[in-house]
Amino acid sequence: MAPLADIPGNSYYAVIFSSVLRDEAPGYAAMAGRMLELAARQPGFLGVESARGADGTGITVSYWESEAAIRAWREQAEHSVARRAGRSTFYVSFRLRVARIERSDAFDA
Amino acid sequence: MAPLADIPGNSYYAVIFSSVLRDEAPGYAAMAGRMLELAARQPGFLGVESARGADGTGITVSYWESEAAIRAWREQAEHSVARRAGRSTFYVSFRLRVARIERSDAFDA
């Protein structure tokens, strides 16, 4: 998967998910990879960008056609299980923000 | 600085800046640190979250009270110089998206 998402136009939504992982978060990498794979199959999925630093702070931004697509992904069964595991097992903290894109710019050297 | 931003309400804007660094980007860390310091002094700045992985992919999301605050930061003199250096020296690619927050959630263990 390309590290940066190319999405035409400016009529879509972002889910900005910022998190701090626990020092011990066994199974996290496998879960996160599986969620990316599942998200990419959801109707209305447009792309995703993700980075996590050595200090455990990470940001994943997923892009969606509509609020309805975001809600459907939230309710997807396996994702719902993973969301519960996030709170019980993986994360110290997270912030989730849903935002509507207004404009964008891109650069490729 | 706390790794995650706590911002009351849902009436603000995000600048989602996703980038891939060049293999050689001398001076990048100092420039990035300086820009965070300057941004935090701008009127309308609400917070910032940032992560960069070992593969060079990074995401910085800054939060602002208004579109006007985002424009003023864009035009700040030292930031304008840094933005030019970003294209000439630091980044392979970047995507910049301005988005209006619609709703949010938070978790702290």
Backbone of each chain as ProteinMPNN parsed JSONL, in Angstrom:
{"seq_chain_A": "MAPLADIPGNSYYAVIFSSVLRDEAPGYAAMAGRMLELAARQPGFLGVESARGADGTGITVSYWESEAAIRAWREQAEHSVARRAGRSTFYVSFRLRVARIERSDAFDA", "coords_chain_A": {"N_chain_A": [[0.855, -1.206, 0.0], [0.589, 2.211, -0.86], [2.233, 4.85, 0.943], [1.02, 7.358, 1.2], [-2.204, 8.787, 0.632], [-3.995, 9.204, -2.386], [-6.595, 11.086, -3.359], [-9.164, 12.063, -5.365], [-10.617, 15.342, -5.798], [-12.453, 17.247, -3.249], [-14.39, 16.295, -1.621], [-15.05, 14.604, 0.76], [-14.596, 12.55, 3.73], [-12.638, 12.448, 6.746], [-11.345, 10.195, 9.154], [-9.701, 10.758, 11.965], [-7.489, 9.141, 13.87], [-5.819, 9.111, 16.741], [-3.37, 7.785, 18.865], [-1.963, 6.336, 21.875], [0.049, 3.649, 22.466], [0.023, 0.895, 24.798], [2.848, -0.169, 26.805], [3.168, -2.903, 26.755], [1.588, -4.602, 24.332], [0.41, -7.095, 23.253], [-0.231, -8.769, 20.214], [-1.076, -6.568, 18.888], [-0.006, -5.599, 16.396], [-0.811, -7.513, 14.507], [-3.592, -7.297, 14.736], [-3.965, -4.626, 13.944], [-3.08, -4.676, 11.284], [-4.945, -6.432, 10.191], [-7.289, -4.927, 10.507], [-6.816, -2.796, 8.746], [-6.898, -4.2, 6.358], [-9.55, -5.125, 6.362], [-10.968, -2.678, 6.467], [-10.343, -1.608, 3.998], [-11.959, -3.054, 2.353], [-14.477, -2.145, 2.787], [-17.556, -0.561, 1.741], [-17.303, 2.662, 0.32], [-14.83, 3.284, 1.337], [-11.878, 5.182, 0.935], [-9.131, 5.498, 1.277], [-6.075, 5.29, 3.247], [-3.813, 6.484, 5.724], [-0.96, 6.044, 7.756], [1.053, 6.23, 10.696], [3.456, 5.374, 13.13], [5.391, 6.22, 15.894], [8.545, 5.542, 17.626], [8.088, 6.086, 20.262], [5.572, 5.145, 20.806], [3.385, 6.669, 20.153], [0.854, 7.083, 17.786], [-0.692, 7.807, 14.613], [-3.502, 7.297, 12.664], [-5.1, 7.993, 9.719], [-8.056, 7.587, 8.146], [-9.913, 7.655, 5.105], [-13.074, 8.486, 3.755], [-16.06, 8.139, 1.779], [-18.466, 9.129, 2.793], [-20.402, 10.066, 5.711], [-22.127, 8.027, 6.322], [-20.767, 5.784, 5.393], [-18.672, 5.743, 7.204], [-20.04, 5.229, 9.583], [-21.007, 2.659, 8.998], [-18.638, 1.203, 8.877], [-17.801, 1.499, 11.506], [-19.629, -0.137, 12.734], [-19.102, -2.616, 11.719], [-18.688, -6.11, 12.22], [-16.273, -7.543, 13.046], [-14.581, -5.427, 13.403], [-15.827, -4.144, 15.523], [-15.313, -5.889, 17.616], [-12.539, -5.612, 17.717], [-12.379, -2.925, 18.42], [-13.282, -2.99, 21.033], [-11.202, -4.506, 22.158], [-9.176, -2.677, 21.837], [-9.66, -0.755, 23.827], [-9.498, -2.387, 26.109], [-7.02, -3.646, 26.047], [-4.959, -2.653, 24.262], [-4.515, 0.215, 24.083], [-3.26, 3.077, 25.805], [-4.349, 5.58, 25.638], [-6.654, 7.232, 23.432], [-7.653, 9.439, 20.77], [-10.381, 10.208, 18.75], [-11.44, 11.645, 15.827], [-13.882, 12.826, 13.643], [-13.96, 14.328, 10.527], [-14.76, 16.75, 8.022], [-13.482, 17.081, 4.826], [-12.146, 20.068, 3.469], [-10.355, 21.386, 1.801], [-7.367, 20.682, -0.17], [-3.9, 19.811, -0.73], [-1.037, 18.743, -2.62], [2.193, 17.254, -2.97], [4.789, 15.937, -4.921], [8.041, 14.965, -5.274]], "CA_chain_A": [[0.0, 0.0, 0.0], [1.344, 3.475, -0.882], [2.13, 5.468, 2.273], [0.134, 8.525, 1.18], [-3.432, 8.533, -0.125], [-4.378, 10.147, -3.441], [-8.045, 11.06, -3.45], [-9.552, 13.213, -6.195], [-11.66, 16.237, -5.282], [-12.385, 17.628, -1.84], [-15.708, 16.005, -1.09], [-14.983, 13.341, 1.491], [-14.44, 12.666, 5.182], [-11.469, 11.826, 7.376], [-11.387, 9.762, 10.552], [-8.36, 10.964, 12.509], [-7.403, 8.307, 15.076], [-4.506, 9.306, 17.362], [-3.361, 6.879, 20.013], [-0.723, 5.951, 22.548], [0.011, 2.218, 22.762], [0.617, 0.417, 26.051], [4.207, -0.717, 26.647], [2.944, -4.284, 26.316], [0.319, -4.668, 23.595], [0.582, -8.297, 22.433], [-1.243, -8.978, 19.19], [-1.512, -5.305, 18.293], [0.373, -5.444, 14.978], [-1.681, -8.381, 13.698], [-4.934, -6.705, 14.744], [-3.962, -3.39, 13.142], [-2.987, -5.073, 9.878], [-6.244, -7.019, 9.809], [-8.278, -3.845, 10.407], [-6.558, -2.081, 7.483], [-7.362, -5.091, 5.288], [-11.022, -5.114, 6.383], [-11.455, -1.33, 6.133], [-10.173, -1.394, 2.562], [-13.049, -3.749, 1.65], [-15.769, -1.534, 3.12], [-18.086, 0.415, 0.781], [-17.033, 4.058, 0.653], [-13.439, 3.495, 1.774], [-11.121, 5.875, -0.107], [-7.689, 5.4, 1.47], [-5.642, 5.372, 4.643], [-2.414, 6.858, 5.98], [-0.7, 5.638, 9.135], [2.432, 6.343, 11.169], [3.631, 5.218, 14.577], [6.775, 6.474, 16.281], [9.16, 4.645, 18.601], [7.549, 6.399, 21.597], [4.259, 4.538, 20.973], [2.329, 7.542, 19.644], [0.545, 6.791, 16.399], [-1.849, 8.456, 13.997], [-4.031, 6.689, 11.445], [-6.185, 8.769, 9.136], [-8.74, 6.878, 7.066], [-10.728, 8.576, 4.309], [-14.35, 7.841, 3.448], [-16.96, 8.902, 0.901], [-19.627, 9.707, 3.469], [-20.597, 9.742, 7.126], [-22.785, 6.713, 6.385], [-19.713, 4.766, 5.232], [-17.935, 5.712, 8.477], [-20.891, 4.535, 10.557], [-21.056, 1.237, 8.659], [-17.348, 0.619, 9.289], [-17.816, 1.453, 12.971], [-20.488, -1.237, 13.18], [-18.654, -3.896, 11.154], [-18.628, -6.996, 13.391], [-14.913, -7.825, 13.527], [-14.043, -4.142, 13.87], [-16.404, -3.868, 16.837], [-14.534, -6.691, 18.578], [-11.213, -4.981, 17.822], [-12.537, -1.667, 19.152], [-13.324, -3.31, 22.473], [-9.838, -4.898, 22.551], [-8.395, -1.429, 21.908], [-9.821, -0.165, 25.164], [-9.136, -3.283, 27.22], [-5.718, -4.312, 25.918], [-3.916, -2.059, 23.433], [-4.247, 1.649, 24.147], [-3.267, 3.921, 27.003], [-5.264, 6.689, 25.317], [-6.82, 7.598, 22.027], [-8.592, 10.484, 20.371], [-10.943, 9.927, 17.433], [-12.159, 12.811, 15.319], [-14.43, 12.731, 12.289], [-13.859, 15.676, 9.955], [-15.116, 16.888, 6.607], [-12.394, 17.737, 4.09], [-12.555, 21.329, 2.828], [-9.427, 21.621, 0.684], [-6.194, 19.815, -0.065], [-2.75, 20.117, -1.572], [-0.168, 17.572, -2.707], [3.527, 17.475, -3.533], [5.633, 14.765, -5.171], [9.315, 15.46, -5.829]], "C_chain_A": [[0.884, 1.247, 0.0], [1.174, 4.181, 0.465], [1.178, 6.659, 2.325], [-1.05, 8.253, 0.254], [-3.655, 9.623, -1.165], [-5.87, 10.023, -3.657], [-8.494, 12.274, -4.244], [-10.628, 14.066, -5.518], [-11.469, 16.557, -3.814], [-13.707, 17.334, -1.157], [-15.688, 14.64, -0.413], [-14.678, 13.624, 2.95], [-13.163, 11.973, 5.637], [-11.839, 11.361, 8.774], [-9.949, 9.816, 11.06], [-8.295, 10.207, 13.836], [-5.973, 8.4, 15.613], [-4.475, 8.468, 18.628], [-1.976, 6.75, 20.616], [-0.887, 4.482, 22.945], [0.537, 1.939, 24.158], [2.03, -0.115, 25.777], [4.14, -2.172, 26.185], [1.59, -4.322, 25.622], [0.374, -5.876, 22.665], [-0.571, -8.473, 21.462], [-1.662, -7.709, 18.478], [-1.231, -5.24, 16.785], [-0.535, -6.283, 14.073], [-3.09, -7.796, 13.608], [-4.98, -5.482, 13.826], [-3.899, -3.706, 11.65], [-4.312, -5.623, 9.361], [-7.301, -5.923, 9.638], [-8.07, -3.038, 9.125], [-7.116, -2.88, 6.3], [-8.901, -5.065, 5.2], [-11.579, -3.754, 5.961], [-11.431, -1.131, 4.621], [-11.273, -2.079, 1.748], [-14.406, -3.115, 1.902], [-16.244, -0.612, 1.991], [-17.744, 1.833, 1.248], [-15.65, 4.326, 1.195], [-12.644, 4.123, 0.633], [-9.613, 5.737, 0.05], [-7.354, 5.529, 2.936], [-4.168, 5.764, 4.693], [-2.146, 6.563, 7.451], [0.765, 5.794, 9.47], [2.44, 6.098, 12.663], [5.108, 5.363, 14.913], [7.249, 5.511, 17.349], [8.63, 4.899, 20.009], [6.145, 5.838, 21.814], [3.102, 5.413, 20.526], [2.109, 7.268, 18.157], [-0.648, 7.578, 15.917], [-2.225, 7.653, 12.757], [-5.171, 7.569, 10.968], [-6.786, 7.931, 8.014], [-9.712, 7.846, 6.403], [-11.925, 7.823, 3.735], [-15.226, 8.763, 2.606], [-18.024, 9.673, 1.661], [-19.609, 9.358, 4.951], [-21.241, 8.364, 7.271], [-21.756, 5.593, 6.247], [-18.905, 4.629, 6.525], [-18.743, 4.962, 9.526], [-20.917, 3.026, 10.285], [-19.754, 0.53, 9.068], [-17.285, 0.493, 10.809], [-18.574, 0.223, 13.463], [-20.102, -2.598, 12.601], [-18.272, -4.827, 12.319], [-17.209, -7.183, 13.93], [-14.244, -6.546, 14.045], [-14.585, -3.802, 15.257], [-15.668, -4.641, 17.932], [-13.174, -6.035, 18.803], [-11.291, -3.669, 18.596], [-12.599, -1.916, 20.649], [-11.932, -3.709, 22.971], [-8.926, -3.677, 22.654], [-8.454, -0.829, 23.289], [-9.279, -1.078, 26.262], [-7.665, -3.663, 27.216], [-4.62, -3.474, 25.26], [-3.537, -0.62, 23.778], [-4.2, 2.193, 25.569], [-4.336, 4.999, 26.819], [-5.495, 6.72, 23.82], [-7.76, 8.779, 21.896], [-9.081, 10.107, 18.979], [-11.737, 11.154, 17.0], [-12.631, 12.546, 13.894], [-14.494, 14.146, 11.725], [-14.209, 15.655, 8.481], [-14.021, 17.666, 5.901], [-12.934, 18.994, 3.413], [-11.636, 21.68, 1.656], [-8.176, 20.785, 0.896], [-5.105, 20.272, -1.025], [-1.872, 18.865, -1.59], [1.145, 17.966, -3.343], [4.211, 16.133, -3.738], [6.886, 15.24, -5.887], [9.62, 14.755, -7.143]], "O_chain_A": [[1.832, 1.328, 0.782], [0.101, 4.123, 1.064], [0.593, 6.941, 3.37], [-0.916, 7.581, -0.768], [-3.524, 10.811, -0.872], [-6.358, 8.978, -4.087], [-8.231, 13.406, -3.838], [-11.447, 13.554, -4.755], [-10.461, 16.192, -3.209], [-14.103, 18.036, -0.227], [-16.226, 13.66, -0.928], [-14.521, 14.775, 3.358], [-12.677, 11.04, 4.998], [-12.56, 12.051, 9.495], [-9.096, 9.031, 10.645], [-8.959, 10.579, 14.804], [-5.039, 7.85, 15.028], [-5.448, 8.444, 19.382], [-0.962, 7.014, 19.969], [-1.822, 4.115, 23.655], [1.402, 2.662, 24.652], [2.356, -0.468, 24.643], [4.929, -2.617, 25.351], [0.559, -4.099, 26.257], [0.384, -5.723, 21.443], [-1.738, -8.345, 21.832], [-2.498, -7.745, 17.574], [-2.105, -4.874, 15.998], [-0.97, -5.827, 13.016], [-3.706, -7.798, 12.542], [-5.909, -5.321, 13.035], [-4.588, -3.075, 10.848], [-4.74, -5.319, 8.248], [-8.118, -5.99, 8.719], [-9.043, -2.638, 8.485], [-7.717, -2.327, 5.379], [-9.471, -4.993, 4.112], [-12.541, -3.681, 5.196], [-12.357, -0.568, 4.037], [-11.497, -1.73, 0.589], [-15.393, -3.515, 1.285], [-15.426, 0.048, 1.351], [-17.881, 2.157, 2.428], [-15.315, 5.473, 1.487], [-12.719, 3.66, -0.505], [-8.882, 5.846, -0.934], [-8.211, 5.834, 3.765], [-3.386, 5.414, 3.808], [-3.005, 6.804, 8.3], [1.629, 5.526, 8.635], [1.549, 6.551, 13.382], [5.964, 4.721, 14.305], [6.458, 4.753, 17.911], [8.712, 4.017, 20.864], [5.572, 6.026, 22.888], [1.956, 4.963, 20.516], [3.057, 7.226, 17.374], [-1.511, 7.97, 16.704], [-1.381, 7.366, 11.908], [-6.1, 7.857, 11.723], [-6.103, 7.603, 7.044], [-10.261, 8.739, 7.05], [-11.807, 6.681, 3.291], [-15.148, 9.987, 2.704], [-18.441, 10.748, 1.23], [-18.884, 8.462, 5.382], [-20.948, 7.626, 8.211], [-21.866, 4.565, 6.915], [-18.503, 3.526, 6.895], [-18.196, 4.151, 10.273], [-20.859, 2.218, 11.212], [-19.78, -0.604, 9.546], [-16.779, -0.497, 11.336], [-18.213, -0.382, 14.473], [-20.702, -3.616, 12.949], [-17.625, -4.403, 13.277], [-16.967, -7.004, 15.123], [-13.455, -6.576, 14.989], [-13.868, -3.229, 16.077], [-15.43, -4.125, 19.024], [-12.713, -5.916, 19.939], [-10.373, -3.337, 19.346], [-12.042, -1.154, 21.439], [-11.521, -3.311, 24.061], [-8.006, -3.654, 23.472], [-7.434, -0.44, 23.857], [-8.675, -0.609, 27.226], [-7.108, -3.972, 28.269], [-3.459, -3.572, 25.658], [-2.356, -0.274, 23.764], [-5.002, 1.813, 26.422], [-5.118, 5.284, 27.726], [-4.648, 6.292, 23.036], [-8.553, 9.074, 22.79], [-8.283, 9.728, 18.123], [-12.602, 11.635, 17.732], [-11.86, 12.095, 13.047], [-15.021, 15.054, 12.369], [-13.981, 14.665, 7.785], [-13.666, 18.77, 6.315], [-14.033, 18.991, 2.858], [-12.09, 22.208, 0.641], [-7.943, 20.249, 1.98], [-5.349, 21.005, -1.984], [-1.952, 18.03, -0.69], [1.207, 18.892, -4.152], [4.217, 15.289, -2.842], [6.816, 15.836, -6.961], [10.645, 15.029, -7.767]]}, "seq_chain_B": "MAPLADIPGNSYYAVIFSSVLRDEAPGYAAMAGRMLELAARQPGFLGVESARGADGTGITVSYWESEAAIRAWREQAEHSVARRAGRSTFYVSFRLRVARIERSDAFDA", "coords_chain_B": {"N_chain_B": [[5.323, 18.279, 25.758], [2.062, 16.959, 25.673], [1.228, 13.848, 24.081], [-1.244, 13.49, 22.818], [-3.956, 15.559, 21.777], [-6.187, 17.509, 23.704], [-9.192, 18.911, 23.183], [-11.822, 20.996, 23.78], [-15.306, 20.634, 22.881], [-16.658, 20.596, 19.46], [-16.024, 22.312, 17.48], [-13.977, 23.207, 15.446], [-10.962, 23.209, 13.432], [-8.927, 20.949, 11.49], [-5.602, 20.508, 10.328], [-4.332, 18.218, 8.32], [-1.354, 16.791, 7.821], [0.456, 14.775, 5.897], [3.374, 12.956, 5.231], [6.305, 11.857, 3.388], [9.566, 11.437, 4.235], [12.742, 12.373, 2.774], [15.546, 10.104, 2.261], [17.911, 11.249, 3.066], [17.748, 13.976, 4.994], [18.931, 16.469, 6.079], [18.896, 18.536, 8.949], [16.217, 18.414, 9.314], [14.888, 17.594, 11.734], [15.416, 19.662, 13.548], [14.193, 21.812, 12.225], [11.518, 20.933, 12.188], [10.92, 20.814, 14.919], [11.192, 23.507, 15.592], [9.098, 24.6, 14.076], [6.84, 23.525, 15.36], [7.067, 24.837, 17.773], [6.741, 27.511, 16.978], [4.173, 27.417, 15.793], [2.594, 26.895, 17.986], [2.513, 29.334, 19.184], [0.898, 30.852, 17.625], [-2.061, 32.831, 17.028], [-5.182, 31.298, 17.675], [-4.297, 28.698, 17.58], [-4.82, 25.37, 18.631], [-3.819, 22.871, 19.298], [-1.642, 19.982, 18.736], [-0.756, 16.934, 17.105], [1.551, 14.328, 16.483], [3.332, 11.927, 14.576], [5.982, 9.812, 13.511], [7.124, 7.167, 11.594], [9.64, 4.513, 11.388], [10.006, 4.041, 8.72], [9.968, 6.464, 7.489], [7.569, 7.635, 6.896], [5.285, 10.061, 7.956], [2.822, 11.685, 10.031], [1.352, 14.693, 10.822], [-1.007, 16.33, 12.703], [-2.487, 19.344, 13.063], [-4.47, 21.539, 15.085], [-6.976, 24.019, 14.896], [-8.655, 27.117, 15.603], [-10.077, 28.378, 13.562], [-10.544, 28.863, 10.006], [-9.307, 31.199, 9.263], [-7.256, 31.433, 11.116], [-5.678, 29.299, 10.295], [-4.901, 30.169, 7.752], [-3.388, 32.418, 8.491], [-1.259, 31.227, 9.83], [-0.159, 29.792, 7.721], [0.914, 31.874, 6.286], [2.807, 32.917, 7.953], [6.05, 34.253, 8.459], [8.552, 32.817, 8.954], [7.627, 30.255, 8.793], [6.854, 30.146, 6.15], [9.317, 30.149, 4.848], [10.268, 27.68, 5.76], [8.37, 26.017, 4.585], [9.054, 26.217, 1.898], [11.594, 25.005, 2.033], [10.787, 22.471, 2.696], [9.78, 21.442, 0.282], [12.06, 21.629, -1.338], [14.09, 20.245, -0.039], [13.429, 18.426, 2.11], [11.168, 16.643, 1.812], [9.979, 13.718, 0.099], [7.384, 13.378, -0.729], [4.238, 14.941, -0.026], [0.958, 15.219, 1.504], [-1.558, 17.535, 2.084], [-4.293, 18.346, 3.999], [-7.111, 20.24, 4.745], [-9.575, 20.245, 7.172], [-12.872, 20.236, 8.578], [-13.838, 19.699, 11.86], [-16.28, 17.36, 12.913], [-17.262, 15.59, 14.811], [-16.231, 13.923, 17.847], [-14.304, 11.618, 19.887], [-12.965, 10.214, 22.901], [-10.53, 8.384, 24.769], [-9.125, 7.339, 27.812], [-7.13, 5.227, 29.591]], "CA_chain_B": [[3.985, 18.379, 25.166], [1.309, 15.696, 25.687], [1.189, 13.326, 22.705], [-2.585, 13.632, 22.233], [-4.533, 16.886, 22.043], [-7.521, 17.576, 24.307], [-9.796, 20.158, 22.705], [-13.241, 20.922, 24.102], [-16.271, 20.908, 21.814], [-16.398, 20.027, 18.137], [-16.123, 23.428, 16.551], [-12.625, 23.634, 15.113], [-10.446, 22.7, 12.157], [-7.69, 20.17, 11.513], [-4.728, 20.448, 9.164], [-3.735, 16.875, 8.294], [-0.168, 16.877, 6.961], [1.068, 13.447, 5.804], [4.569, 13.16, 4.412], [7.387, 10.887, 3.342], [10.852, 12.149, 4.274], [13.855, 11.836, 1.973], [16.491, 9.304, 3.057], [18.796, 12.251, 3.666], [17.0, 15.23, 5.187], [19.676, 17.127, 7.158], [18.257, 19.718, 9.513], [14.761, 18.264, 9.387], [14.368, 17.521, 13.115], [15.479, 21.015, 14.13], [13.16, 22.621, 11.576], [10.192, 20.474, 12.631], [10.753, 21.259, 16.305], [11.005, 24.962, 15.564], [7.759, 24.905, 13.542], [5.867, 23.235, 16.423], [7.205, 25.934, 18.753], [6.14, 28.72, 16.385], [2.731, 27.208, 15.596], [1.933, 26.97, 19.304], [2.386, 30.751, 19.558], [-0.01, 31.54, 16.692], [-3.454, 32.98, 17.464], [-6.101, 30.291, 17.165], [-3.733, 27.342, 17.675], [-5.482, 24.619, 19.705], [-3.075, 21.679, 19.69], [-1.001, 19.271, 17.632], [-0.397, 15.534, 17.333], [2.518, 14.028, 15.442], [3.982, 10.612, 14.652], [6.726, 9.428, 12.308], [7.629, 5.804, 11.703], [11.012, 4.249, 10.954], [10.036, 4.018, 7.253], [9.988, 7.83, 6.973], [6.219, 8.181, 6.745], [4.859, 10.779, 9.147], [1.568, 12.439, 10.003], [1.175, 15.718, 11.85], [-2.322, 16.968, 12.636], [-2.599, 20.517, 13.941], [-5.87, 21.92, 15.285], [-7.081, 25.476, 14.841], [-9.993, 27.658, 15.875], [-10.772, 28.9, 12.379], [-9.817, 28.882, 8.73], [-8.47, 32.404, 9.252], [-6.05, 31.111, 11.889], [-4.863, 28.422, 9.442], [-4.3, 31.018, 6.714], [-2.359, 33.274, 9.105], [-0.089, 30.368, 10.08], [0.429, 29.507, 6.413], [1.651, 33.053, 5.797], [3.828, 33.335, 8.922], [7.265, 34.41, 7.639], [9.53, 31.725, 9.101], [6.95, 29.051, 8.298], [6.896, 30.195, 4.68], [10.672, 29.705, 4.461], [10.319, 26.232, 6.031], [7.55, 25.33, 3.584], [9.869, 26.095, 0.676], [12.633, 23.994, 2.3], [10.111, 21.172, 2.653], [9.727, 20.967, -1.109], [13.38, 21.553, -1.982], [15.124, 19.542, 0.73], [13.058, 17.44, 3.134], [10.117, 15.659, 1.528], [9.727, 13.032, -1.169], [5.974, 13.64, -1.047], [3.322, 15.201, 1.086], [-0.446, 15.544, 1.263], [-2.056, 18.439, 3.107], [-5.752, 18.453, 3.915], [-7.775, 21.048, 5.768], [-10.869, 19.602, 7.419], [-13.676, 20.769, 9.68], [-14.214, 18.629, 12.783], [-17.727, 17.207, 13.051], [-17.525, 14.959, 16.103], [-14.994, 13.369, 18.401], [-14.413, 10.705, 21.019], [-11.67, 10.113, 23.581], [-10.39, 7.296, 25.752], [-7.912, 7.31, 28.635], [-7.234, 4.041, 30.477]], "C_chain_B": [[3.306, 17.003, 25.228], [1.187, 15.172, 24.259], [-0.167, 13.482, 22.022], [-3.191, 14.96, 22.663], [-5.928, 16.74, 22.648], [-8.114, 18.924, 23.952], [-11.289, 20.081, 22.977], [-14.131, 21.23, 22.894], [-15.897, 20.251, 20.503], [-16.437, 21.116, 17.08], [-14.728, 23.978, 16.257], [-12.174, 22.91, 13.849], [-9.166, 21.898, 12.387], [-6.923, 20.402, 10.225], [-3.994, 19.113, 9.25], [-2.585, 16.909, 7.297], [0.543, 15.522, 7.014], [2.262, 13.563, 4.868], [5.477, 11.941, 4.425], [8.683, 11.684, 3.259], [11.836, 11.54, 3.28], [14.773, 11.003, 2.874], [17.477, 10.221, 3.766], [18.004, 13.545, 3.761], [17.681, 16.024, 6.313], [18.978, 18.399, 7.629], [16.769, 19.569, 9.699], [14.247, 18.34, 10.821], [14.343, 18.902, 13.761], [14.38, 21.894, 13.537], [11.775, 22.23, 12.093], [9.914, 20.929, 14.062], [10.466, 22.749, 16.39], [9.593, 25.323, 15.072], [6.677, 24.605, 14.585], [5.851, 24.36, 17.449], [6.518, 27.2, 18.235], [4.622, 28.575, 16.242], [1.995, 27.406, 16.912], [1.748, 28.402, 19.767], [1.393, 31.498, 18.681], [-1.402, 31.729, 17.312], [-4.318, 31.869, 16.848], [-5.562, 28.875, 17.163], [-4.36, 26.612, 18.85], [-4.687, 23.404, 20.171], [-2.478, 20.998, 18.47], [-0.708, 17.839, 18.07], [0.52, 15.127, 16.183], [3.13, 12.655, 15.659], [4.77, 10.393, 13.369], [7.335, 8.056, 12.533], [9.033, 5.673, 11.142], [11.128, 4.237, 9.428], [10.009, 5.415, 6.644], [8.629, 8.444, 6.729], [5.778, 8.834, 8.052], [3.53, 11.473, 8.94], [1.601, 13.44, 11.148], [-0.206, 16.325, 11.641], [-2.31, 18.144, 13.605], [-4.056, 20.97, 13.946], [-5.956, 23.422, 15.502], [-8.518, 25.926, 15.049], [-10.78, 27.988, 14.614], [-9.904, 28.742, 11.137], [-8.882, 30.088, 8.665], [-7.167, 32.153, 10.013], [-5.108, 30.232, 11.069], [-4.17, 29.236, 8.35], [-3.167, 31.878, 7.288], [-1.089, 32.465, 9.391], [0.621, 30.044, 8.759], [1.33, 30.662, 5.955], [2.713, 33.556, 6.78], [5.204, 33.246, 8.242], [8.216, 33.217, 7.733], [8.933, 30.4, 8.615], [6.977, 29.003, 6.773], [8.254, 29.737, 4.156], [10.767, 28.185, 4.628], [9.51, 25.46, 4.997], [8.302, 25.178, 2.267], [10.958, 25.032, 0.852], [12.036, 22.59, 2.273], [10.118, 20.598, 1.251], [11.123, 20.738, -1.686], [14.287, 20.525, -1.332], [14.629, 18.348, 1.538], [12.162, 16.313, 2.645], [10.235, 15.013, 0.145], [8.328, 13.405, -1.66], [5.27, 14.157, 0.19], [1.907, 15.399, 0.581], [-0.864, 16.443, 2.4], [-3.562, 18.579, 2.922], [-6.264, 19.298, 5.068], [-9.185, 20.506, 5.923], [-11.551, 20.234, 8.614], [-14.134, 19.615, 10.561], [-15.739, 18.579, 12.9], [-18.099, 16.537, 14.369], [-16.248, 14.297, 16.579], [-15.302, 12.44, 19.562], [-13.024, 10.613, 21.639], [-11.702, 8.963, 24.554], [-9.076, 7.472, 26.491], [-8.065, 6.174, 29.63], [-7.07, 4.458, 31.94]], "O_chain_B": [[3.917, 15.996, 24.871], [1.056, 15.96, 23.323], [-0.241, 13.594, 20.798], [-2.964, 15.426, 23.779], [-6.745, 15.953, 22.171], [-7.602, 19.962, 24.369], [-11.961, 19.19, 22.458], [-13.749, 21.99, 22.004], [-14.956, 19.459, 20.429], [-16.83, 20.881, 15.937], [-14.344, 25.045, 16.734], [-12.91, 22.106, 13.278], [-8.426, 22.133, 13.343], [-7.518, 20.484, 9.15], [-3.154, 18.901, 10.124], [-2.796, 17.038, 6.091], [1.147, 15.161, 8.023], [2.168, 14.202, 3.82], [5.43, 11.112, 5.334], [8.88, 12.49, 2.35], [11.776, 10.347, 2.98], [14.778, 11.172, 4.094], [17.831, 9.996, 4.923], [17.634, 14.137, 2.748], [17.089, 16.232, 7.372], [18.533, 19.221, 6.828], [16.11, 20.487, 10.188], [13.287, 19.059, 11.103], [13.38, 19.268, 14.435], [13.713, 22.634, 14.261], [10.956, 23.097, 12.401], [8.81, 21.374, 14.377], [9.61, 23.192, 17.157], [8.97, 26.247, 15.597], [5.7, 25.348, 14.687], [4.798, 24.781, 17.928], [5.801, 27.873, 18.975], [3.877, 29.509, 16.538], [0.919, 28.003, 16.955], [0.924, 28.67, 20.641], [1.075, 32.655, 18.957], [-1.865, 30.859, 18.05], [-4.198, 31.55, 15.665], [-6.273, 27.943, 16.791], [-4.432, 27.159, 19.95], [-4.853, 22.951, 21.304], [-2.757, 21.37, 17.33], [-0.447, 17.57, 19.242], [0.3, 15.528, 15.04], [3.413, 12.265, 16.792], [4.309, 10.733, 12.279], [7.988, 7.817, 13.549], [9.553, 6.59, 10.506], [12.224, 4.403, 8.894], [10.026, 5.553, 5.421], [8.526, 9.624, 6.397], [5.886, 8.235, 9.122], [3.158, 11.808, 7.816], [1.848, 13.078, 12.299], [-0.537, 16.777, 10.545], [-2.144, 17.967, 14.812], [-4.777, 20.813, 12.961], [-5.129, 24.018, 16.192], [-9.466, 25.215, 14.717], [-12.007, 27.889, 14.598], [-8.696, 28.518, 11.22], [-7.8, 30.012, 8.084], [-6.102, 32.609, 9.597], [-3.889, 30.392, 11.134], [-2.994, 29.019, 8.058], [-2.123, 32.046, 6.658], [0.022, 32.964, 9.215], [1.85, 30.024, 8.694], [2.365, 30.449, 5.323], [3.436, 34.507, 6.481], [5.488, 32.28, 7.534], [8.635, 32.671, 6.713], [9.643, 29.539, 8.095], [7.109, 27.931, 6.183], [8.337, 29.03, 3.152], [11.281, 27.488, 3.753], [9.91, 24.374, 4.578], [8.206, 24.148, 1.6], [11.219, 24.25, -0.063], [12.701, 21.634, 1.875], [10.421, 19.423, 1.048], [11.348, 19.781, -2.427], [15.168, 19.978, -1.995], [15.34, 17.348, 1.644], [12.363, 15.156, 3.014], [10.55, 15.677, -0.843], [8.119, 13.704, -2.835], [5.66, 13.848, 1.316], [1.677, 15.702, -0.59], [-0.565, 16.158, 3.559], [-4.042, 18.891, 1.832], [-5.891, 19.089, 6.222], [-9.905, 20.327, 4.941], [-10.898, 20.707, 9.543], [-14.744, 18.663, 10.075], [-16.403, 19.613, 12.976], [-19.118, 16.867, 14.976], [-15.299, 14.129, 15.814], [-16.389, 12.463, 20.139], [-12.024, 10.899, 20.981], [-12.749, 8.607, 25.095], [-8.038, 7.722, 25.879], [-9.009, 6.153, 30.42], [-7.125, 3.612, 32.832]]}, "name": "protein", "num_of_chains": 2, "seq": "MAPLADIPGNSYYAVIFSSVLRDEAPGYAAMAGRMLELAARQPGFLGVESARGADGTGITVSYWESEAAIRAWREQAEHSVARRAGRSTFYVSFRLRVARIERSDAFDAMAPLADIPGNSYYAVIFSSVLRDEAPGYAAMAGRMLELAARQPGFLGVESARGADGTGITVSYWESEAAIRAWREQAEHSVARRAGRSTFYVSFRLRVARIERSDAFDA"}
